[in-house]
């Protein structure tokens, strides 16, 4: 499974729309859709933004290991 697929799974389990997430991490909905569909790979800044502004766990996001949600975030 690629990073984009993990983002989509996390987003749906979080009950968020493309719009919700794109606004949180400050990228366009189209760019997020491209990432989720594995048409592009998120930049380091985008991955960092995901981890800073959402509940997604960095280790799970980049490797698929560990827990999906970072338990240290509200």
PyMOL Python script that loads the backbone (N, CA, C, O; Angstrom):
from pymol import cmd

cmd.read_pdbstr("""\
ATOM      1  N   UNK A   1       0.839  -1.169   0.000  1.00  0.00           N
ATOM      2  CA  UNK A   1       0.000   0.000   0.000  1.00  0.00           C
ATOM      3  C   UNK A   1       0.894   1.244   0.000  1.00  0.00           C
ATOM      4  O   UNK A   1       1.891   1.301   0.719  1.00  0.00           O
ATOM      5  N   UNK A   2       0.532   2.220  -0.798  1.00  0.00           N
ATOM      6  CA  UNK A   2       1.313   3.444  -0.905  1.00  0.00           C
ATOM      7  C   UNK A   2       0.783   4.528   0.031  1.00  0.00           C
ATOM      8  O   UNK A   2      -0.307   4.403   0.589  1.00  0.00           O
ATOM      9  N   UNK A   3       1.563   5.584   0.194  1.00  0.00           N
ATOM     10  CA  UNK A   3       1.216   6.677   1.108  1.00  0.00           C
ATOM     11  C   UNK A   3      -0.165   7.246   0.792  1.00  0.00           C
ATOM     12  O   UNK A   3      -0.961   7.480   1.701  1.00  0.00           O
ATOM     13  N   UNK A   4      -0.449   7.465  -0.472  1.00  0.00           N
ATOM     14  CA  UNK A   4      -1.740   8.032  -0.864  1.00  0.00           C
ATOM     15  C   UNK A   4      -2.915   7.180  -0.409  1.00  0.00           C
ATOM     16  O   UNK A   4      -3.930   7.703   0.050  1.00  0.00           O
ATOM     17  N   UNK A   5      -2.775   5.886  -0.536  1.00  0.00           N
ATOM     18  CA  UNK A   5      -3.840   4.979  -0.096  1.00  0.00           C
ATOM     19  C   UNK A   5      -4.023   5.057   1.416  1.00  0.00           C
ATOM     20  O   UNK A   5      -5.151   5.020   1.908  1.00  0.00           O
ATOM     21  N   UNK A   6      -2.915   5.165   2.157  1.00  0.00           N
ATOM     22  CA  UNK A   6      -3.013   5.284   3.607  1.00  0.00           C
ATOM     23  C   UNK A   6      -3.689   6.600   4.002  1.00  0.00           C
ATOM     24  O   UNK A   6      -4.464   6.644   4.957  1.00  0.00           O
ATOM     25  N   UNK A   7      -3.393   7.665   3.265  1.00  0.00           N
ATOM     26  CA  UNK A   7      -4.041   8.953   3.547  1.00  0.00           C
ATOM     27  C   UNK A   7      -5.540   8.828   3.348  1.00  0.00           C
ATOM     28  O   UNK A   7      -6.316   9.292   4.183  1.00  0.00           O
ATOM     29  N   UNK A   8      -5.958   8.209   2.255  1.00  0.00           N
ATOM     30  CA  UNK A   8      -7.388   8.055   1.991  1.00  0.00           C
ATOM     31  C   UNK A   8      -8.063   7.225   3.096  1.00  0.00           C
ATOM     32  O   UNK A   8      -9.139   7.583   3.575  1.00  0.00           O
ATOM     33  N   UNK A   9      -7.434   6.134   3.489  1.00  0.00           N
ATOM     34  CA  UNK A   9      -7.994   5.291   4.551  1.00  0.00           C
ATOM     35  C   UNK A   9      -8.113   6.085   5.848  1.00  0.00           C
ATOM     36  O   UNK A   9      -9.149   6.040   6.511  1.00  0.00           O
ATOM     37  N   UNK A  10      -7.056   6.811   6.213  1.00  0.00           N
ATOM     38  CA  UNK A  10      -7.076   7.623   7.436  1.00  0.00           C
ATOM     39  C   UNK A  10      -8.180   8.673   7.348  1.00  0.00           C
ATOM     40  O   UNK A  10      -8.939   8.856   8.300  1.00  0.00           O
ATOM     41  N   UNK A  11      -8.276   9.365   6.206  1.00  0.00           N
ATOM     42  CA  UNK A  11      -9.273  10.436   6.034  1.00  0.00           C
ATOM     43  C   UNK A  11     -10.685   9.896   6.205  1.00  0.00           C
ATOM     44  O   UNK A  11     -11.504  10.503   6.895  1.00  0.00           O
ATOM     45  N   UNK A  12     -10.973   8.764   5.584  1.00  0.00           N
ATOM     46  CA  UNK A  12     -12.316   8.188   5.680  1.00  0.00           C
ATOM     47  C   UNK A  12     -12.616   7.710   7.098  1.00  0.00           C
ATOM     48  O   UNK A  12     -13.726   7.911   7.590  1.00  0.00           O
ATOM     49  N   UNK A  13     -11.648   7.082   7.763  1.00  0.00           N
ATOM     50  CA  UNK A  13     -11.861   6.635   9.146  1.00  0.00           C
ATOM     51  C   UNK A  13     -12.024   7.823  10.090  1.00  0.00           C
ATOM     52  O   UNK A  13     -12.657   7.707  11.139  1.00  0.00           O
ATOM     53  N   UNK A  14     -11.454   8.957   9.716  1.00  0.00           N
ATOM     54  CA  UNK A  14     -11.581  10.168  10.525  1.00  0.00           C
ATOM     55  C   UNK A  14     -12.878  10.915  10.233  1.00  0.00           C
ATOM     56  O   UNK A  14     -13.218  11.870  10.932  1.00  0.00           O
ATOM     57  N   UNK A  15     -13.600  10.481   9.205  1.00  0.00           N
ATOM     58  CA  UNK A  15     -14.856  11.132   8.844  1.00  0.00           C
ATOM     59  C   UNK A  15     -14.661  12.495   8.207  1.00  0.00           C
ATOM     60  O   UNK A  15     -15.517  13.370   8.337  1.00  0.00           O
ATOM     61  N   UNK A  16     -13.535  12.684   7.514  1.00  0.00           N
ATOM     62  CA  UNK A  16     -13.210  13.969   6.906  1.00  0.00           C
ATOM     63  C   UNK A  16     -13.363  13.913   5.391  1.00  0.00           C
ATOM     64  O   UNK A  16     -13.194  12.863   4.771  1.00  0.00           O
ATOM     65  N   UNK A  17     -13.683  15.058   4.814  1.00  0.00           N
ATOM     66  CA  UNK A  17     -13.780  15.171   3.362  1.00  0.00           C
ATOM     67  C   UNK A  17     -12.438  15.643   2.802  1.00  0.00           C
ATOM     68  O   UNK A  17     -11.555  16.063   3.549  1.00  0.00           O
ATOM     69  N   UNK A  18     -12.298  15.568   1.492  1.00  0.00           N
ATOM     70  CA  UNK A  18     -11.109  16.115   0.839  1.00  0.00           C
ATOM     71  C   UNK A  18     -10.954  17.592   1.204  1.00  0.00           C
ATOM     72  O   UNK A  18      -9.848  18.063   1.468  1.00  0.00           O
ATOM     73  N   UNK A  19     -12.064  18.309   1.215  1.00  0.00           N
ATOM     74  CA  UNK A  19     -12.043  19.737   1.537  1.00  0.00           C
ATOM     75  C   UNK A  19     -11.529  19.954   2.961  1.00  0.00           C
ATOM     76  O   UNK A  19     -10.674  20.809   3.191  1.00  0.00           O
ATOM     77  N   UNK A  20     -12.053  19.180   3.915  1.00  0.00           N
ATOM     78  CA  UNK A  20     -11.627  19.312   5.313  1.00  0.00           C
ATOM     79  C   UNK A  20     -10.112  19.170   5.439  1.00  0.00           C
ATOM     80  O   UNK A  20      -9.450  20.004   6.056  1.00  0.00           O
ATOM     81  N   UNK A  21      -9.576  18.116   4.853  1.00  0.00           N
ATOM     82  CA  UNK A  21      -8.151  17.824   4.992  1.00  0.00           C
ATOM     83  C   UNK A  21      -7.311  18.824   4.210  1.00  0.00           C
ATOM     84  O   UNK A  21      -6.285  19.287   4.708  1.00  0.00           O
ATOM     85  N   UNK A  22      -7.721  19.159   3.011  1.00  0.00           N
ATOM     86  CA  UNK A  22      -6.929  20.100   2.211  1.00  0.00           C
ATOM     87  C   UNK A  22      -6.840  21.459   2.897  1.00  0.00           C
ATOM     88  O   UNK A  22      -5.808  22.125   2.810  1.00  0.00           O
ATOM     89  N   UNK A  23      -7.899  21.878   3.574  1.00  0.00           N
ATOM     90  CA  UNK A  23      -7.857  23.143   4.308  1.00  0.00           C
ATOM     91  C   UNK A  23      -6.924  23.051   5.511  1.00  0.00           C
ATOM     92  O   UNK A  23      -6.208  24.006   5.813  1.00  0.00           O
ATOM     93  N   UNK A  24      -6.927  21.915   6.200  1.00  0.00           N
ATOM     94  CA  UNK A  24      -6.057  21.737   7.372  1.00  0.00           C
ATOM     95  C   UNK A  24      -4.588  21.764   7.001  1.00  0.00           C
ATOM     96  O   UNK A  24      -3.771  22.358   7.704  1.00  0.00           O
ATOM     97  N   UNK A  25      -4.254  21.116   5.889  1.00  0.00           N
ATOM     98  CA  UNK A  25      -2.830  20.999   5.545  1.00  0.00           C
ATOM     99  C   UNK A  25      -2.398  22.000   4.474  1.00  0.00           C
ATOM    100  O   UNK A  25      -1.241  22.011   4.054  1.00  0.00           O
ATOM    101  N   UNK A  26      -3.321  22.822   4.046  1.00  0.00           N
ATOM    102  CA  UNK A  26      -3.017  23.937   3.137  1.00  0.00           C
ATOM    103  C   UNK A  26      -2.514  23.505   1.762  1.00  0.00           C
ATOM    104  O   UNK A  26      -1.521  24.023   1.253  1.00  0.00           O
ATOM    105  N   UNK A  27      -3.230  22.536   1.171  1.00  0.00           N
ATOM    106  CA  UNK A  27      -2.990  22.191  -0.232  1.00  0.00           C
ATOM    107  C   UNK A  27      -4.349  22.157  -0.916  1.00  0.00           C
ATOM    108  O   UNK A  27      -5.379  22.114  -0.244  1.00  0.00           O
ATOM    109  N   UNK A  28      -4.362  22.177  -2.226  1.00  0.00           N
ATOM    110  CA  UNK A  28      -5.629  22.163  -2.949  1.00  0.00           C
ATOM    111  C   UNK A  28      -6.286  20.783  -2.874  1.00  0.00           C
ATOM    112  O   UNK A  28      -5.620  19.769  -2.662  1.00  0.00           O
ATOM    113  N   UNK A  29      -7.604  20.772  -3.053  1.00  0.00           N
ATOM    114  CA  UNK A  29      -8.324  19.496  -3.072  1.00  0.00           C
ATOM    115  C   UNK A  29      -7.832  18.629  -4.224  1.00  0.00           C
ATOM    116  O   UNK A  29      -7.739  17.409  -4.093  1.00  0.00           O
ATOM    117  N   UNK A  30      -7.520  19.256  -5.345  1.00  0.00           N
ATOM    118  CA  UNK A  30      -7.015  18.508  -6.494  1.00  0.00           C
ATOM    119  C   UNK A  30      -5.685  17.834  -6.195  1.00  0.00           C
ATOM    120  O   UNK A  30      -5.462  16.685  -6.576  1.00  0.00           O
ATOM    121  N   UNK A  31      -4.795  18.562  -5.505  1.00  0.00           N
ATOM    122  CA  UNK A  31      -3.501  17.982  -5.142  1.00  0.00           C
ATOM    123  C   UNK A  31      -3.683  16.818  -4.180  1.00  0.00           C
ATOM    124  O   UNK A  31      -3.023  15.787  -4.313  1.00  0.00           O
ATOM    125  N   UNK A  32      -4.576  16.982  -3.215  1.00  0.00           N
ATOM    126  CA  UNK A  32      -4.844  15.899  -2.262  1.00  0.00           C
ATOM    127  C   UNK A  32      -5.443  14.698  -2.983  1.00  0.00           C
ATOM    128  O   UNK A  32      -5.077  13.557  -2.698  1.00  0.00           O
ATOM    129  N   UNK A  33      -6.344  14.942  -3.897  1.00  0.00           N
ATOM    130  CA  UNK A  33      -6.934  13.849  -4.669  1.00  0.00           C
ATOM    131  C   UNK A  33      -5.863  13.120  -5.478  1.00  0.00           C
ATOM    132  O   UNK A  33      -5.864  11.890  -5.539  1.00  0.00           O
ATOM    133  N   UNK A  34      -4.947  13.872  -6.100  1.00  0.00           N
ATOM    134  CA  UNK A  34      -3.852  13.251  -6.851  1.00  0.00           C
ATOM    135  C   UNK A  34      -2.994  12.378  -5.944  1.00  0.00           C
ATOM    136  O   UNK A  34      -2.584  11.287  -6.338  1.00  0.00           O
ATOM    137  N   UNK A  35      -2.722  12.854  -4.728  1.00  0.00           N
ATOM    138  CA  UNK A  35      -1.933  12.077  -3.780  1.00  0.00           C
ATOM    139  C   UNK A  35      -2.684  10.803  -3.405  1.00  0.00           C
ATOM    140  O   UNK A  35      -2.112   9.713  -3.424  1.00  0.00           O
ATOM    141  N   UNK A  36      -3.963  10.941  -3.064  1.00  0.00           N
ATOM    142  CA  UNK A  36      -4.750   9.773  -2.655  1.00  0.00           C
ATOM    143  C   UNK A  36      -4.872   8.740  -3.769  1.00  0.00           C
ATOM    144  O   UNK A  36      -4.968   7.544  -3.496  1.00  0.00           O
ATOM    145  N   UNK A  37      -4.871   9.186  -5.010  1.00  0.00           N
ATOM    146  CA  UNK A  37      -4.994   8.284  -6.154  1.00  0.00           C
ATOM    147  C   UNK A  37      -3.638   7.834  -6.687  1.00  0.00           C
ATOM    148  O   UNK A  37      -3.551   7.211  -7.745  1.00  0.00           O
ATOM    149  N   UNK A  38      -2.570   8.162  -5.934  1.00  0.00           N
ATOM    150  CA  UNK A  38      -1.201   7.789  -6.286  1.00  0.00           C
ATOM    151  C   UNK A  38      -0.764   8.329  -7.643  1.00  0.00           C
ATOM    152  O   UNK A  38       0.051   7.720  -8.335  1.00  0.00           O
ATOM    153  N   UNK A  39      -1.326   9.495  -8.014  1.00  0.00           N
ATOM    154  CA  UNK A  39      -0.881  10.170  -9.235  1.00  0.00           C
ATOM    155  C   UNK A  39       0.281  11.112  -8.938  1.00  0.00           C
ATOM    156  O   UNK A  39       0.977  11.557  -9.850  1.00  0.00           O
ATOM    157  N   UNK A  40       0.485  11.410  -7.662  1.00  0.00           N
ATOM    158  CA  UNK A  40       1.651  12.185  -7.240  1.00  0.00           C
ATOM    159  C   UNK A  40       2.013  11.758  -5.824  1.00  0.00           C
ATOM    160  O   UNK A  40       1.191  11.198  -5.098  1.00  0.00           O
ATOM    161  N   UNK A  41       3.246  12.030  -5.450  1.00  0.00           N
ATOM    162  CA  UNK A  41       3.728  11.665  -4.120  1.00  0.00           C
ATOM    163  C   UNK A  41       3.807  12.937  -3.294  1.00  0.00           C
ATOM    164  O   UNK A  41       4.273  13.960  -3.793  1.00  0.00           O
ATOM    165  N   UNK A  42       3.361  12.900  -2.036  1.00  0.00           N
ATOM    166  CA  UNK A  42       3.404  14.121  -1.231  1.00  0.00           C
ATOM    167  C   UNK A  42       4.846  14.555  -0.955  1.00  0.00           C
ATOM    168  O   UNK A  42       5.730  13.728  -0.729  1.00  0.00           O
ATOM    169  N   UNK A  43       5.054  15.852  -0.978  1.00  0.00           N
ATOM    170  CA  UNK A  43       6.372  16.395  -0.665  1.00  0.00           C
ATOM    171  C   UNK A  43       6.654  16.222   0.824  1.00  0.00           C
ATOM    172  O   UNK A  43       5.760  15.901   1.607  1.00  0.00           O
ATOM    173  N   UNK A  44       7.909  16.439   1.199  1.00  0.00           N
ATOM    174  CA  UNK A  44       8.273  16.384   2.611  1.00  0.00           C
ATOM    175  C   UNK A  44       7.439  17.381   3.401  1.00  0.00           C
ATOM    176  O   UNK A  44       6.968  17.064   4.494  1.00  0.00           O
ATOM    177  N   UNK A  45       7.248  18.600   2.855  1.00  0.00           N
ATOM    178  CA  UNK A  45       6.450  19.621   3.546  1.00  0.00           C
ATOM    179  C   UNK A  45       5.005  19.184   3.735  1.00  0.00           C
ATOM    180  O   UNK A  45       4.400  19.465   4.770  1.00  0.00           O
ATOM    181  N   UNK A  46       4.447  18.497   2.740  1.00  0.00           N
ATOM    182  CA  UNK A  46       3.068  18.017   2.851  1.00  0.00           C
ATOM    183  C   UNK A  46       2.963  16.919   3.903  1.00  0.00           C
ATOM    184  O   UNK A  46       2.020  16.912   4.694  1.00  0.00           O
ATOM    185  N   UNK A  47       3.899  16.011   3.922  1.00  0.00           N
ATOM    186  CA  UNK A  47       3.903  14.957   4.945  1.00  0.00           C
ATOM    187  C   UNK A  47       4.040  15.587   6.327  1.00  0.00           C
ATOM    188  O   UNK A  47       3.349  15.190   7.266  1.00  0.00           O
ATOM    189  N   UNK A  48       4.925  16.561   6.450  1.00  0.00           N
ATOM    190  CA  UNK A  48       5.109  17.254   7.726  1.00  0.00           C
ATOM    191  C   UNK A  48       3.827  17.970   8.141  1.00  0.00           C
ATOM    192  O   UNK A  48       3.471  17.965   9.319  1.00  0.00           O
ATOM    193  N   UNK A  49       3.137  18.580   7.196  1.00  0.00           N
ATOM    194  CA  UNK A  49       1.884  19.266   7.485  1.00  0.00           C
ATOM    195  C   UNK A  49       0.813  18.278   7.947  1.00  0.00           C
ATOM    196  O   UNK A  49       0.063  18.561   8.881  1.00  0.00           O
ATOM    197  N   UNK A  50       0.746  17.119   7.290  1.00  0.00           N
ATOM    198  CA  UNK A  50      -0.199  16.084   7.733  1.00  0.00           C
ATOM    199  C   UNK A  50       0.042  15.749   9.198  1.00  0.00           C
ATOM    200  O   UNK A  50      -0.898  15.684   9.990  1.00  0.00           O
ATOM    201  N   UNK A  51       1.280  15.541   9.550  1.00  0.00           N
ATOM    202  CA  UNK A  51       1.606  15.102  10.908  1.00  0.00           C
ATOM    203  C   UNK A  51       1.443  16.225  11.930  1.00  0.00           C
ATOM    204  O   UNK A  51       1.164  15.959  13.099  1.00  0.00           O
ATOM    205  N   UNK A  52       1.613  17.466  11.505  1.00  0.00           N
ATOM    206  CA  UNK A  52       1.467  18.597  12.416  1.00  0.00           C
ATOM    207  C   UNK A  52       0.020  19.003  12.644  1.00  0.00           C
ATOM    208  O   UNK A  52      -0.336  19.459  13.730  1.00  0.00           O
ATOM    209  N   UNK A  53      -0.813  18.840  11.626  1.00  0.00           N
ATOM    210  CA  UNK A  53      -2.169  19.380  11.685  1.00  0.00           C
ATOM    211  C   UNK A  53      -3.279  18.338  11.739  1.00  0.00           C
ATOM    212  O   UNK A  53      -4.460  18.685  11.713  1.00  0.00           O
ATOM    213  N   UNK A  54      -2.910  17.075  11.812  1.00  0.00           N
ATOM    214  CA  UNK A  54      -3.926  16.021  11.872  1.00  0.00           C
ATOM    215  C   UNK A  54      -3.529  14.989  12.927  1.00  0.00           C
ATOM    216  O   UNK A  54      -2.504  15.130  13.595  1.00  0.00           O
ATOM    217  N   UNK A  55      -4.344  13.963  13.064  1.00  0.00           N
ATOM    218  CA  UNK A  55      -4.087  12.895  14.031  1.00  0.00           C
ATOM    219  C   UNK A  55      -3.324  11.720  13.430  1.00  0.00           C
ATOM    220  O   UNK A  55      -3.133  10.700  14.092  1.00  0.00           O
ATOM    221  N   UNK A  56      -2.885  11.859  12.179  1.00  0.00           N
ATOM    222  CA  UNK A  56      -2.208  10.742  11.518  1.00  0.00           C
ATOM    223  C   UNK A  56      -0.818  10.517  12.131  1.00  0.00           C
ATOM    224  O   UNK A  56      -0.114  11.471  12.463  1.00  0.00           O
ATOM    225  N   UNK A  57      -0.446   9.266  12.273  1.00  0.00           N
ATOM    226  CA  UNK A  57       0.841   8.873  12.840  1.00  0.00           C
ATOM    227  C   UNK A  57       1.885   8.815  11.720  1.00  0.00           C
ATOM    228  O   UNK A  57       1.677   8.129  10.719  1.00  0.00           O
ATOM    229  N   UNK A  58       2.997   9.524  11.877  1.00  0.00           N
ATOM    230  CA  UNK A  58       4.041   9.598  10.854  1.00  0.00           C
ATOM    231  C   UNK A  58       4.544   8.215  10.444  1.00  0.00           C
ATOM    232  O   UNK A  58       4.647   7.928   9.252  1.00  0.00           O
ATOM    233  N   UNK A  59       4.853   7.369  11.399  1.00  0.00           N
ATOM    234  CA  UNK A  59       5.385   6.041  11.071  1.00  0.00           C
ATOM    235  C   UNK A  59       4.396   5.262  10.207  1.00  0.00           C
ATOM    236  O   UNK A  59       4.787   4.644   9.217  1.00  0.00           O
ATOM    237  N   UNK A  60       3.129   5.290  10.576  1.00  0.00           N
ATOM    238  CA  UNK A  60       2.115   4.581   9.801  1.00  0.00           C
ATOM    239  C   UNK A  60       1.974   5.196   8.412  1.00  0.00           C
ATOM    240  O   UNK A  60       1.842   4.484   7.417  1.00  0.00           O
ATOM    241  N   UNK A  61       2.003   6.525   8.356  1.00  0.00           N
ATOM    242  CA  UNK A  61       1.843   7.207   7.074  1.00  0.00           C
ATOM    243  C   UNK A  61       2.928   6.810   6.079  1.00  0.00           C
ATOM    244  O   UNK A  61       2.626   6.497   4.928  1.00  0.00           O
ATOM    245  N   UNK A  62       4.169   6.821   6.504  1.00  0.00           N
ATOM    246  CA  UNK A  62       5.250   6.574   5.540  1.00  0.00           C
ATOM    247  C   UNK A  62       5.602   5.098   5.359  1.00  0.00           C
ATOM    248  O   UNK A  62       6.124   4.716   4.312  1.00  0.00           O
ATOM    249  N   UNK A  63       5.322   4.256   6.375  1.00  0.00           N
ATOM    250  CA  UNK A  63       5.739   2.855   6.257  1.00  0.00           C
ATOM    251  C   UNK A  63       4.608   1.837   6.374  1.00  0.00           C
ATOM    252  O   UNK A  63       4.767   0.678   5.991  1.00  0.00           O
ATOM    253  N   UNK A  64       3.474   2.272   6.900  1.00  0.00           N
ATOM    254  CA  UNK A  64       2.373   1.334   7.126  1.00  0.00           C
ATOM    255  C   UNK A  64       2.523   0.563   8.425  1.00  0.00           C
ATOM    256  O   UNK A  64       1.711  -0.314   8.720  1.00  0.00           O
ATOM    257  N   UNK A  65       3.555   0.878   9.210  1.00  0.00           N
ATOM    258  CA  UNK A  65       3.787   0.183  10.481  1.00  0.00           C
ATOM    259  C   UNK A  65       3.295   1.051  11.635  1.00  0.00           C
ATOM    260  O   UNK A  65       3.250   2.277  11.537  1.00  0.00           O
ATOM    261  N   UNK A  66       2.934   0.400  12.711  1.00  0.00           N
ATOM    262  CA  UNK A  66       2.447   1.134  13.870  1.00  0.00           C
ATOM    263  C   UNK A  66       0.962   1.422  13.763  1.00  0.00           C
ATOM    264  O   UNK A  66       0.247   0.828  12.957  1.00  0.00           O
ATOM    265  N   UNK A  67       0.522   2.342  14.591  1.00  0.00           N
ATOM    266  CA  UNK A  67      -0.901   2.682  14.632  1.00  0.00           C
ATOM    267  C   UNK A  67      -1.210   3.829  13.679  1.00  0.00           C
ATOM    268  O   UNK A  67      -0.375   4.701  13.437  1.00  0.00           O
ATOM    269  N   UNK A  68      -2.434   3.807  13.143  1.00  0.00           N
ATOM    270  CA  UNK A  68      -2.868   4.835  12.209  1.00  0.00           C
ATOM    271  C   UNK A  68      -2.946   6.208  12.874  1.00  0.00           C
ATOM    272  O   UNK A  68      -2.539   7.215  12.294  1.00  0.00           O
ATOM    273  N   UNK A  69      -3.469   6.232  14.087  1.00  0.00           N
ATOM    274  CA  UNK A  69      -3.686   7.497  14.779  1.00  0.00           C
ATOM    275  C   UNK A  69      -2.594   7.730  15.813  1.00  0.00           C
ATOM    276  O   UNK A  69      -2.209   6.816  16.541  1.00  0.00           O
ATOM    277  N   UNK A  70      -2.101   8.963  15.869  1.00  0.00           N
ATOM    278  CA  UNK A  70      -1.109   9.338  16.877  1.00  0.00           C
ATOM    279  C   UNK A  70      -1.858   9.555  18.187  1.00  0.00           C
ATOM    280  O   UNK A  70      -2.648  10.491  18.308  1.00  0.00           O
ATOM    281  N   UNK A  71      -1.616   8.708  19.144  1.00  0.00           N
ATOM    282  CA  UNK A  71      -2.346   8.741  20.422  1.00  0.00           C
ATOM    283  C   UNK A  71      -1.970   9.950  21.272  1.00  0.00           C
ATOM    284  O   UNK A  71      -2.636  10.216  22.272  1.00  0.00           O
ATOM    285  N   UNK A  72      -0.938  10.681  20.911  1.00  0.00           N
ATOM    286  CA  UNK A  72      -0.515  11.849  21.678  1.00  0.00           C
ATOM    287  C   UNK A  72      -1.194  13.125  21.218  1.00  0.00           C
ATOM    288  O   UNK A  72      -0.932  14.201  21.755  1.00  0.00           O
ATOM    289  N   UNK A  73      -2.073  13.007  20.218  1.00  0.00           N
ATOM    290  CA  UNK A  73      -2.779  14.170  19.708  1.00  0.00           C
ATOM    291  C   UNK A  73      -4.251  14.063  20.041  1.00  0.00           C
ATOM    292  O   UNK A  73      -4.818  12.971  20.029  1.00  0.00           O
ATOM    293  N   UNK A  74      -4.881  15.205  20.341  1.00  0.00           N
ATOM    294  CA  UNK A  74      -6.331  15.189  20.662  1.00  0.00           C
ATOM    295  C   UNK A  74      -7.192  14.926  19.451  1.00  0.00           C
ATOM    296  O   UNK A  74      -8.418  14.883  19.563  1.00  0.00           O
TER     297      UNK A  74
END
""", "prot")
cmd.dss("prot")
cmd.show_as("cartoon", "prot")
cmd.util.cbc("prot")
cmd.orient("prot")
